[in-house]
Amino acid sequence: MSLWTPTSRRTTGYVVDNFGATPTATPGASVAPGVSDAEGSWTDSGLGTLANEIVGFLIRVSDGASTSNAKRHVLDVGVDPAGGTSYAAVITDIVCGAAANASQAGNGHRFFFPLRIPAGATVGFRIAGSNATAGTVRVGMRVYGLVDLPWMIGVGQYSETIGVSGTSGTSFTPGNGANGSWVSLGTTTRECWWWQGCYQVDNATITAEYAWIEFAYGDASNKVVFQRLMHTGSTGESCGNPLSLNLFEGACRVPAGSTIYVRGYCNNPPDTGYQAAIVGIGG
């Protein structure tokens, strides 16, 4: 006779982050963007050398906003498998401009990526920025490894970003109290099964407004909506995603050669300068 043995309640046995031991309003690494649409330099994440293989990680981008300034930002996540500082980007062009700080509405942008990083690696960040004054951006990261029931956890091997040119995402206009028109972000080159939508508002005056931002794939007549974000604007010219639905609703298998679309729904006449892109994980 065999007895049923309950599984552990632990989901991950290895968790490392760069948030710091002491609670603070500015967790994460301080990253200086490049200026005037240039790439900044790689900055070490502060995670140290990873003792175990990583199967997924949380990214939080904050403190990128500046009053009376438009601040477009795109973030790359880099990995050096040898544990040094020669990073190669594993995710590129995460649109994250005008990110709010802890005291502003929305508290910035958040993403989760189920992407493999090998044991012994180090992680770095770099940001391309649009403004002539770089400022700094905080990039927080928490990584997860040694999962229970690993055969039930999808882990990606590659990423692709759709809808970015330089430091700009694809422009779209939310509707005023209604859905705006669908706008194409571009076409997938490989099959992806996990998605993280991203956005920014390229405007030196961002008002206190709310907008749904929806992502879909399909064609001119038929679309499947697979992700929704909520934008919160602040009079400090900042953007934030307060509901962070993308952290839990990123799974959707989309074939190679599919067109991805975005649209928005604002609670009032929307600010100009909405831009979006999306990152797919596959493999």
C-alpha positions as CSV (number, residue, x, y, z in Angstrom):
1,M,0.0,0.0,0.0
2,S,1.3,3.4,-0.9
3,L,0.6,6.6,1.0
4,W,-0.2,10.0,-0.8
5,T,2.6,12.4,-0.1
6,P,1.6,16.1,-0.4
7,T,3.8,18.3,-2.5
8,S,5.7,21.1,-1.0
9,R,3.9,24.5,-0.7
10,R,7.1,26.2,-1.8
11,T,7.0,27.2,-5.4
12,T,10.6,28.4,-5.7
13,G,13.6,27.5,-3.6
14,Y,15.9,30.2,-5.0
15,V,14.8,33.9,-5.0
16,V,17.2,36.8,-5.3
17,D,16.4,40.5,-5.8
18,N,18.1,43.9,-5.8
19,F,15.4,45.6,-3.7
20,G,17.8,46.0,-0.7
21,A,17.5,44.8,2.9
22,T,16.1,48.1,4.2
23,P,12.7,49.2,2.8
24,T,13.0,52.2,0.5
25,A,11.0,54.2,-1.9
26,T,13.7,53.7,-4.6
27,P,14.4,49.9,-4.8
28,G,16.5,48.5,-7.5
29,A,19.6,49.6,-9.5
30,S,20.1,53.2,-10.5
31,V,20.5,53.3,-14.3
32,A,21.5,56.4,-16.4
33,P,19.8,56.4,-19.8
34,G,21.5,57.5,-22.9
35,V,20.6,61.0,-24.2
36,S,19.0,62.2,-27.4
37,D,17.9,58.7,-28.4
38,A,21.3,57.1,-27.7
39,E,21.9,53.9,-25.7
40,G,23.2,54.3,-22.2
41,S,26.0,52.1,-20.8
42,W,25.3,48.8,-19.2
43,T,24.8,48.9,-15.4
44,D,25.2,45.9,-13.2
45,S,21.9,44.8,-11.7
46,G,23.2,44.2,-8.2
47,L,22.0,40.6,-8.1
48,G,25.5,39.2,-8.0
49,T,26.5,35.9,-9.7
50,L,23.4,33.7,-9.9
51,A,24.0,30.5,-7.9
52,N,21.2,28.6,-9.7
53,E,19.4,28.6,-13.1
54,I,16.6,31.1,-13.3
55,V,13.2,30.2,-14.8
56,G,11.5,33.6,-14.6
57,F,12.0,37.2,-13.3
58,L,10.1,40.3,-12.3
59,I,11.2,43.7,-13.6
60,R,10.0,47.0,-12.1
61,V,10.8,50.3,-13.7
62,S,10.3,53.5,-11.8
63,D,11.5,57.1,-11.2
64,G,11.9,57.9,-14.9
65,A,9.5,60.8,-15.0
66,S,10.5,64.4,-14.9
67,T,8.0,67.3,-14.4
68,S,7.4,69.3,-17.6
69,N,9.6,66.9,-19.7
70,A,8.8,64.2,-22.2
71,K,10.8,61.1,-21.2
72,R,10.8,58.2,-23.7
73,H,12.8,55.2,-22.5
74,V,13.4,51.7,-23.8
75,L,15.1,49.1,-21.5
76,D,17.4,46.2,-22.4
77,V,18.0,43.3,-20.1
78,G,21.5,41.7,-20.6
79,V,23.2,38.6,-19.4
80,D,26.8,37.5,-19.2
81,P,26.8,33.7,-18.8
82,A,30.5,33.9,-17.7
83,G,29.6,36.0,-14.7
84,G,31.3,39.2,-15.9
85,T,30.2,42.5,-17.3
86,S,30.2,41.7,-21.0
87,Y,26.4,41.6,-21.3
88,A,24.4,40.4,-24.3
89,A,20.8,41.5,-24.5
90,V,18.3,38.8,-23.9
91,I,15.3,41.2,-24.0
92,T,15.5,44.4,-25.9
93,D,13.5,47.6,-26.1
94,I,11.0,47.3,-23.3
95,V,9.0,50.5,-23.6
96,C,8.9,52.1,-20.2
97,G,9.1,55.9,-20.4
98,A,7.9,58.5,-17.9
99,A,7.8,55.8,-15.2
100,A,6.3,57.0,-11.9
101,N,8.0,56.8,-8.5
102,A,6.6,55.3,-5.3
103,S,4.7,58.5,-4.4
104,Q,3.0,58.9,-7.8
105,A,0.0,57.2,-9.3
106,G,0.6,53.7,-10.7
107,N,4.1,53.4,-9.2
108,G,5.8,52.7,-12.6
109,H,5.9,49.8,-15.0
110,R,6.0,46.1,-14.0
111,F,6.7,43.0,-16.2
112,F,7.2,39.3,-15.7
113,F,9.3,37.2,-18.1
114,P,9.5,33.4,-17.9
115,L,12.9,33.4,-19.6
116,R,15.8,31.1,-18.8
117,I,19.1,32.6,-17.4
118,P,21.9,30.1,-16.6
119,A,23.5,29.5,-13.3
120,G,26.8,31.4,-12.9
121,A,25.5,34.4,-15.0
122,T,25.3,38.0,-14.1
123,V,22.6,40.4,-15.2
124,G,22.8,44.1,-16.4
125,F,20.5,46.8,-17.7
126,R,20.8,49.6,-20.2
127,I,18.3,52.2,-21.3
128,A,18.1,54.4,-24.3
129,G,16.5,57.8,-23.6
130,S,15.0,60.6,-25.7
131,N,15.7,63.6,-23.5
132,A,18.9,65.6,-23.7
133,T,19.0,65.4,-19.9
134,A,19.6,61.8,-18.9
135,G,18.5,61.7,-15.3
136,T,18.3,58.3,-13.7
137,V,15.8,55.4,-13.8
138,R,15.4,52.7,-11.1
139,V,15.2,49.1,-12.4
140,G,14.2,46.5,-9.8
141,M,14.6,42.8,-10.5
142,R,13.6,39.6,-8.7
143,V,14.6,36.3,-10.1
144,Y,13.2,32.8,-9.4
145,G,14.8,29.4,-9.6
146,L,14.7,25.8,-8.1
147,V,11.0,25.5,-8.7
148,D,8.9,22.7,-7.5
149,L,7.2,20.6,-10.3
150,P,9.5,22.1,-13.0
151,W,7.7,20.1,-15.7
152,M,4.7,22.2,-15.1
153,I,6.5,25.5,-15.6
154,G,7.0,27.0,-19.0
155,V,10.5,28.5,-19.5
156,G,11.3,30.5,-22.6
157,Q,14.6,30.5,-24.6
158,Y,14.2,33.6,-26.7
159,S,12.4,36.9,-26.9
160,E,11.3,39.3,-29.6
161,T,10.0,42.9,-29.3
162,I,7.5,44.2,-31.7
163,G,6.6,47.8,-32.3
164,V,9.7,49.8,-31.4
165,S,11.8,52.2,-33.4
166,G,14.6,54.0,-31.6
167,T,13.2,55.1,-28.3
168,S,9.6,55.2,-29.6
169,G,6.9,52.7,-29.5
170,T,4.1,52.6,-32.0
171,S,1.8,55.6,-31.8
172,F,-1.9,55.0,-31.1
173,T,-4.8,57.2,-30.0
174,P,-7.2,56.0,-27.2
175,G,-10.9,56.7,-27.7
176,N,-12.6,59.3,-25.4
177,G,-15.0,57.1,-23.4
178,A,-14.9,54.4,-26.1
179,N,-12.4,52.1,-27.7
180,G,-10.1,53.8,-30.2
181,S,-9.1,52.2,-33.5
182,W,-6.8,49.2,-33.7
183,V,-3.2,50.0,-34.8
184,S,-0.7,47.4,-36.0
185,L,2.4,47.0,-34.0
186,G,4.0,44.6,-36.5
187,T,4.3,40.9,-37.3
188,T,5.9,38.1,-35.2
189,T,8.9,36.3,-36.7
190,R,8.7,33.3,-34.4
191,E,6.0,31.6,-32.3
192,C,5.7,33.1,-28.8
193,W,3.6,31.9,-25.9
194,W,4.1,34.6,-23.3
195,W,3.5,38.3,-23.8
196,Q,4.2,41.5,-21.9
197,G,2.6,44.7,-23.3
198,C,4.4,48.0,-22.6
199,Y,3.6,51.6,-23.2
200,Q,4.6,55.2,-22.5
201,V,3.1,58.7,-23.1
202,D,5.5,61.0,-25.0
203,N,4.3,64.3,-23.8
204,A,5.7,67.1,-21.6
205,T,2.3,67.5,-20.0
206,I,0.6,64.3,-18.8
207,T,-2.7,64.7,-17.1
208,A,-4.4,62.7,-14.4
209,E,-6.3,60.3,-16.6
210,Y,-7.0,56.5,-16.9
211,A,-6.9,54.3,-20.0
212,W,-7.3,50.7,-20.9
213,I,-4.6,49.5,-23.3
214,E,-5.5,46.3,-25.1
215,F,-3.3,44.0,-27.2
216,A,-4.7,41.5,-29.8
217,Y,-3.5,39.4,-32.7
218,G,-5.4,38.5,-35.9
219,D,-6.2,40.3,-39.1
220,A,-8.2,43.3,-40.3
221,S,-11.5,41.6,-39.6
222,N,-10.9,39.2,-36.7
223,K,-8.8,39.8,-33.6
224,V,-8.2,37.9,-30.4
225,V,-7.6,40.2,-27.4
226,F,-5.0,38.5,-25.1
227,Q,-3.8,41.2,-22.8
228,R,-5.0,44.4,-21.1
229,L,-3.1,47.1,-19.2
230,M,-4.4,50.1,-17.2
231,H,-2.6,53.4,-17.6
232,T,-2.7,55.9,-14.8
233,G,-1.4,59.4,-15.6
234,S,-0.1,61.9,-13.1
235,T,0.4,65.6,-13.3
236,G,4.1,64.9,-12.5
237,E,4.3,63.8,-16.2
238,S,4.4,60.1,-15.1
239,C,2.9,56.8,-16.2
240,G,2.1,53.8,-14.1
241,N,0.3,50.5,-14.5
242,P,-1.6,50.1,-11.2
243,L,-3.4,46.8,-11.9
244,S,-0.4,44.9,-13.4
245,L,-2.8,42.4,-15.0
246,N,0.0,41.5,-17.4
247,L,1.9,39.7,-14.6
248,F,-0.8,37.1,-14.5
249,E,-2.3,37.1,-17.9
250,G,0.6,36.9,-20.3
251,A,0.1,33.4,-21.6
252,C,-1.2,33.1,-25.2
253,R,0.3,31.0,-28.0
254,V,0.6,33.2,-31.1
255,P,2.0,31.7,-34.4
256,A,4.9,33.1,-36.3
257,G,3.7,35.5,-39.0
258,S,0.9,36.9,-36.9
259,T,0.1,40.6,-36.7
260,I,-0.2,42.2,-33.3
261,Y,-2.5,45.2,-32.6
262,V,-3.1,47.8,-29.9
263,R,-5.9,50.1,-29.0
264,G,-6.9,52.3,-26.1
265,Y,-10.0,53.4,-24.1
266,C,-9.6,56.6,-22.1
267,N,-11.9,58.0,-19.4
268,N,-11.7,61.5,-20.9
269,P,-10.1,63.3,-23.9
270,P,-6.8,61.5,-24.0
271,D,-3.4,63.1,-23.9
272,T,-1.4,62.9,-27.1
273,G,1.7,60.8,-27.4
274,Y,0.5,57.3,-26.4
275,Q,3.0,54.7,-27.7
276,A,3.0,50.9,-27.2
277,A,5.0,47.8,-28.0
278,I,5.0,44.2,-26.9
279,V,7.6,41.6,-25.9
280,G,7.0,38.0,-26.7
281,I,8.8,35.0,-25.1
282,G,9.1,31.6,-26.9
283,G,11.0,28.4,-27.2
